[in-house]
Amino acid sequence: MLISNNSYVPPQSFILNGIPGLEVVHVWISLPLCTMYVISLMGNLGLVYLIYYEESLHRPMYFFLAMLSLIDLLTCTTTLPNALCIFWLNLKEIEFNACLVQMFFVHGFTGVESGVLMLMALDRYVAICYPLRYAAILTNPIIAKAGLATFLRGMLLMIPFPFLVKRLPFCQSNIITHTYCDHMSVVKLSCASIKVNVIYGLMVALLIGVFDICCISVSYTMILRAVVHLSSSDARQKAFSTCTAHISAIIITYVPAFFTFFTHRFGGHTIPASLHIIVANLYLLLPPTLNPIVYGVKTKQIQDSVIKFFQSEKGRS
């Protein structure tokens, strides 16, 4: 809102417009999204409880998996309930400060998720390349410090985003073409230069996304070299199988993430806004929904723990 030639006040609220062009099918779109959200809640909460309950899963790999499940839960919970309110109840208004808070947590939790995936890749590297020193290298204090450092990195790098947005003048539309407050979707409404926001966003992408992917790539390159030199085919098969679930989680997370990132900056005029918003929602929902399923199917220790858990519960009843 314009007050004078050189002073502005931020809008009191934004309007989240949902998925443009698909308003008549908002309810139908919400059904699979809601189903995925319920599955993610049940799967991730169940996985965290199973890791806590079963002592055989008290190992670095599963501690990192519990971290991933908790972050996945927080990520989708910051956006999907709000999206369902838009689809079901037509509640599109969000206060300006609430929008900034949602933006901070969405980007913060996705940054932490990327870091946890990197830690899981390093865990597999140590387990396969240095199996005899695995327990000595990845002790509980090291795991706790690594998890805390990853969390702080992801959240601290996102702190400038709300302040960079708050300094911008919004003297035109307050309608956000999205289901949640994404940084680029918000700053594009400004009537001033957003160069600083774009540059800082790219810096954060390099410091988190590119750095983590490089670490993951190096880890799996070293893993592949170690596995190829194993003399036993059974040992090679076992080593590959322990990495399959994690590689699937990486693909599920990074493919829609990169699509969302690049379309915001380079494909704004060629890719329909509706497709971009749908993928942006799947980017936050697919990993929480599929990761518990992938790890449950691909990890024998988790399967055995689930069977043991239900057998013990049956025995108690």
C-alpha positions as CSV (number, residue, x, y, z in Angstrom):
1,M,0.0,0.0,0.0
2,L,1.4,3.4,-1.0
3,I,1.5,6.1,1.8
4,S,3.8,8.7,0.2
5,N,6.3,9.0,-2.6
6,N,9.0,7.2,-0.6
7,S,7.2,5.2,2.2
8,Y,5.1,2.1,2.1
9,V,3.4,-0.1,4.5
10,P,3.1,-3.9,4.0
11,P,-0.3,-5.3,3.1
12,Q,-2.3,-6.6,6.0
13,S,-2.9,-9.9,4.3
14,F,-2.4,-11.9,1.1
15,I,-4.9,-14.0,-0.8
16,L,-3.7,-17.5,-1.6
17,N,-5.5,-18.2,-4.9
18,G,-5.0,-22.0,-5.0
19,I,-4.4,-23.5,-8.5
20,P,-5.4,-21.0,-11.2
21,G,-7.6,-22.4,-14.0
22,L,-8.5,-25.4,-11.9
23,E,-10.8,-23.8,-9.4
24,V,-13.8,-25.9,-10.4
25,V,-11.9,-29.1,-9.6
26,H,-10.2,-27.9,-6.4
27,V,-12.3,-30.4,-4.3
28,W,-11.3,-33.3,-6.5
29,I,-7.6,-32.3,-6.4
30,S,-7.8,-32.1,-2.6
31,L,-8.8,-35.7,-2.3
32,P,-5.5,-37.3,-3.4
33,L,-3.5,-34.6,-1.5
34,C,-5.5,-35.3,1.7
35,T,-5.0,-39.1,1.2
36,M,-1.3,-38.6,0.8
37,Y,-1.1,-36.4,3.9
38,V,-2.9,-39.0,6.0
39,I,-0.6,-41.8,4.7
40,S,2.4,-39.6,5.5
41,L,1.2,-38.9,9.0
42,M,0.6,-42.6,9.7
43,G,3.7,-43.8,7.9
44,N,6.2,-41.4,9.4
45,L,4.8,-41.4,13.0
46,G,4.7,-45.2,12.8
47,L,8.3,-45.3,11.5
48,V,9.6,-43.0,14.3
49,Y,7.8,-45.0,17.0
50,L,9.1,-48.3,15.6
51,I,12.7,-47.0,15.6
52,Y,12.2,-45.7,19.2
53,Y,10.6,-49.0,20.3
54,E,12.8,-51.6,18.6
55,E,16.3,-51.8,20.1
56,S,17.7,-53.5,17.0
57,L,17.0,-50.3,15.1
58,H,19.1,-48.2,17.5
59,R,21.8,-47.7,14.8
60,P,23.0,-44.6,13.0
61,M,21.2,-45.4,9.8
62,Y,17.8,-45.6,11.5
63,F,18.5,-42.5,13.7
64,F,19.0,-40.5,10.5
65,L,15.9,-42.1,9.1
66,A,13.9,-41.0,12.2
67,M,15.2,-37.5,11.6
68,L,14.1,-37.6,8.0
69,S,10.6,-38.8,9.0
70,L,10.2,-36.0,11.6
71,I,11.3,-33.3,9.1
72,D,9.0,-34.8,6.4
73,L,6.1,-34.5,8.8
74,L,6.9,-30.9,9.7
75,T,7.4,-29.9,6.1
76,C,4.0,-31.2,4.8
77,T,2.2,-30.0,7.9
78,T,3.3,-26.4,7.3
79,T,1.4,-26.3,4.0
80,L,-1.2,-29.0,3.4
81,P,-3.7,-28.0,6.1
82,N,-3.7,-24.5,4.7
83,A,-4.2,-25.8,1.2
84,L,-7.1,-28.0,2.3
85,C,-8.7,-24.9,3.8
86,I,-8.5,-23.2,0.4
87,F,-9.9,-26.2,-1.5
88,W,-12.7,-27.1,0.9
89,L,-13.7,-23.9,2.8
90,N,-12.5,-21.2,0.3
91,L,-10.4,-19.7,3.2
92,K,-7.8,-18.0,1.1
93,E,-6.7,-15.0,3.2
94,I,-3.5,-15.2,5.2
95,E,-2.0,-12.5,7.3
96,F,1.2,-10.9,6.1
97,N,3.3,-12.0,9.1
98,A,1.7,-15.5,9.1
99,C,2.7,-15.7,5.4
100,L,6.3,-14.9,6.3
101,V,6.3,-17.4,9.1
102,Q,5.0,-20.1,6.7
103,M,7.6,-19.2,4.1
104,F,10.4,-19.4,6.7
105,F,9.4,-22.9,7.9
106,V,8.7,-24.3,4.4
107,H,12.1,-23.4,3.1
108,G,13.8,-24.1,6.4
109,F,12.5,-27.6,6.7
110,T,13.2,-28.4,3.1
111,G,16.8,-27.3,3.6
112,V,17.1,-29.5,6.7
113,E,15.6,-32.4,4.7
114,S,18.3,-32.0,2.1
115,G,21.0,-32.0,4.8
116,V,19.6,-35.2,6.4
117,L,19.7,-37.0,3.0
118,M,23.4,-36.0,2.8
119,L,24.1,-37.4,6.3
120,M,22.4,-40.6,5.3
121,A,24.6,-40.9,2.2
122,L,27.7,-40.3,4.4
123,D,26.4,-43.0,6.7
124,R,26.2,-45.5,3.9
125,Y,29.7,-44.5,2.8
126,V,31.1,-45.2,6.2
127,A,29.1,-48.5,6.6
128,I,30.3,-49.9,3.2
129,C,33.8,-48.4,2.9
130,Y,34.8,-48.7,6.6
131,P,32.6,-51.4,8.1
132,L,35.0,-52.3,10.9
133,R,35.2,-48.7,12.1
134,Y,31.5,-47.9,11.5
135,A,30.5,-48.0,15.2
136,A,33.6,-46.0,16.3
137,I,33.1,-43.3,13.7
138,L,29.3,-42.8,14.0
139,T,28.8,-42.7,17.7
140,N,25.7,-41.3,19.3
141,P,27.3,-37.9,20.2
142,I,28.6,-37.5,16.6
143,I,25.1,-38.3,15.2
144,A,23.5,-35.8,17.6
145,K,26.0,-33.1,16.6
146,A,25.6,-33.8,12.9
147,G,21.8,-33.6,13.2
148,L,21.9,-30.4,15.2
149,A,24.4,-28.8,12.7
150,T,22.2,-29.8,9.8
151,F,19.1,-28.4,11.4
152,L,20.8,-25.1,12.4
153,R,22.3,-24.7,8.9
154,G,18.9,-25.2,7.2
155,M,17.1,-22.8,9.6
156,L,19.7,-20.1,10.0
157,L,20.2,-19.6,6.3
158,M,16.4,-19.0,5.9
159,I,16.2,-16.3,8.5
160,P,17.0,-13.4,6.1
161,F,14.1,-14.4,3.7
162,P,11.3,-12.9,5.8
163,F,13.3,-9.7,6.4
164,L,14.1,-9.4,2.7
165,V,10.5,-9.7,1.8
166,K,9.3,-7.3,4.6
167,R,11.5,-4.5,3.2
168,L,9.8,-4.8,-0.2
169,P,6.8,-2.5,-1.2
170,F,3.6,-4.3,-2.2
171,C,1.7,-1.5,-3.9
172,Q,-0.2,-3.6,-6.4
173,S,-2.0,-7.0,-6.1
174,N,-1.9,-9.0,-2.9
175,I,-3.1,-12.2,-4.7
176,I,-0.6,-15.0,-4.5
177,T,-1.1,-17.6,-7.2
178,H,-0.2,-20.6,-5.0
179,T,-1.5,-22.7,-2.2
180,Y,1.2,-21.6,0.3
181,C,3.6,-18.7,0.8
182,D,6.6,-19.6,-1.4
183,H,9.4,-17.0,-1.4
184,M,9.4,-16.4,-5.2
185,S,5.6,-16.4,-5.5
186,V,5.5,-13.6,-2.8
187,V,8.3,-11.4,-4.0
188,K,7.0,-11.4,-7.6
189,L,4.1,-9.3,-6.3
190,S,6.4,-6.5,-5.3
191,C,6.6,-3.3,-7.3
192,A,10.3,-2.8,-6.6
193,S,13.4,-4.6,-7.6
194,I,13.7,-8.2,-6.2
195,K,17.3,-8.6,-7.4
196,V,18.6,-9.0,-3.8
197,N,16.0,-11.7,-3.0
198,V,16.8,-13.6,-6.2
199,I,20.6,-13.5,-5.6
200,Y,20.2,-14.6,-1.9
201,G,17.9,-17.4,-3.0
202,L,20.5,-18.6,-5.5
203,M,23.2,-18.4,-2.8
204,V,21.1,-20.5,-0.4
205,A,20.4,-23.0,-3.2
206,L,24.2,-23.4,-3.8
207,L,25.0,-23.6,-0.1
208,I,22.4,-26.2,0.6
209,G,21.2,-28.0,-2.5
210,V,24.3,-28.0,-4.7
211,F,26.6,-28.7,-1.7
212,D,24.5,-31.6,-0.5
213,I,24.1,-33.1,-4.0
214,C,27.9,-32.9,-4.5
215,C,28.5,-34.7,-1.1
216,I,25.9,-37.4,-2.0
217,S,27.4,-37.9,-5.5
218,V,30.9,-38.2,-4.0
219,S,29.7,-40.6,-1.4
220,Y,28.0,-42.9,-3.9
221,T,30.9,-42.7,-6.3
222,M,33.2,-44.0,-3.5
223,I,30.5,-46.6,-2.5
224,L,30.3,-47.9,-6.1
225,R,34.1,-48.2,-6.3
226,A,34.2,-50.1,-3.1
227,V,31.3,-52.4,-4.0
228,V,32.8,-53.2,-7.5
229,H,36.0,-54.4,-5.8
230,L,34.2,-56.8,-3.4
231,S,35.1,-60.4,-4.3
232,S,31.7,-62.0,-3.2
233,S,28.6,-61.4,-5.4
234,D,26.5,-61.9,-2.3
235,A,28.4,-59.1,-0.5
236,R,27.9,-56.8,-3.6
237,Q,24.2,-57.6,-3.7
238,K,23.8,-56.9,0.0
239,A,25.8,-53.6,-0.3
240,F,23.6,-52.4,-3.2
241,S,20.4,-53.4,-1.4
242,T,21.3,-51.3,1.6
243,C,21.6,-48.2,-0.6
244,T,18.5,-48.8,-2.8
245,A,16.0,-47.2,-0.4
246,H,18.2,-44.1,0.1
247,I,18.7,-43.6,-3.6
248,S,15.0,-43.8,-4.1
249,A,14.4,-41.2,-1.4
250,I,17.0,-38.9,-3.1
251,I,15.2,-39.2,-6.4
252,I,11.8,-38.6,-4.9
253,T,13.0,-35.5,-3.1
254,Y,15.3,-33.8,-5.6
255,V,13.5,-34.3,-9.0
256,P,10.4,-32.2,-8.1
257,A,12.6,-29.8,-6.1
258,F,14.7,-29.0,-9.1
259,F,11.6,-28.7,-11.3
260,T,10.1,-26.2,-8.9
261,F,13.3,-24.2,-8.5
262,F,14.1,-23.8,-12.2
263,T,10.5,-23.2,-13.4
264,H,10.2,-20.3,-10.9
265,R,13.3,-18.6,-12.3
266,F,13.6,-19.7,-15.9
267,G,10.3,-21.3,-17.0
268,G,7.7,-18.7,-15.9
269,H,6.3,-18.0,-19.4
270,T,6.6,-21.5,-20.9
271,I,5.2,-23.8,-18.1
272,P,1.6,-23.4,-17.0
273,A,1.2,-22.0,-13.5
274,S,-1.2,-24.8,-12.6
275,L,1.4,-27.5,-13.4
276,H,4.0,-25.6,-11.4
277,I,1.8,-25.3,-8.4
278,I,0.7,-29.0,-8.5
279,V,4.4,-30.1,-8.7
280,A,5.3,-27.7,-5.9
281,N,2.7,-29.4,-3.7
282,L,3.9,-32.8,-4.7
283,Y,7.4,-31.7,-3.9
284,L,6.4,-31.3,-0.3
285,L,4.1,-34.3,-0.1
286,L,5.7,-37.0,-2.1
287,P,8.8,-37.6,0.1
288,P,6.7,-37.8,3.4
289,T,4.3,-40.2,1.7
290,L,6.7,-42.5,-0.2
291,N,9.7,-42.6,2.1
292,P,8.2,-44.8,4.8
293,I,6.8,-47.1,2.1
294,V,10.1,-47.3,0.3
295,Y,12.1,-48.0,3.5
296,G,9.5,-50.4,4.7
297,V,9.7,-52.4,1.4
298,K,13.4,-52.2,0.8
299,T,14.8,-52.6,4.3
300,K,14.6,-56.1,5.8
301,Q,15.4,-54.9,9.3
302,I,12.4,-52.7,9.3
303,Q,10.2,-55.5,8.0
304,D,11.4,-57.8,10.7
305,S,10.9,-55.2,13.4
306,V,7.3,-54.6,12.2
307,I,6.5,-58.3,12.4
308,K,8.2,-58.6,15.8
309,F,6.2,-55.5,17.0
310,F,2.9,-56.9,16.0
311,Q,3.7,-60.3,17.3
312,S,4.6,-58.9,20.7
313,E,1.4,-56.8,20.7
314,K,-0.6,-59.9,19.9
315,G,1.1,-61.8,22.7
316,R,0.2,-59.0,25.2
317,S,-3.4,-58.9,24.1
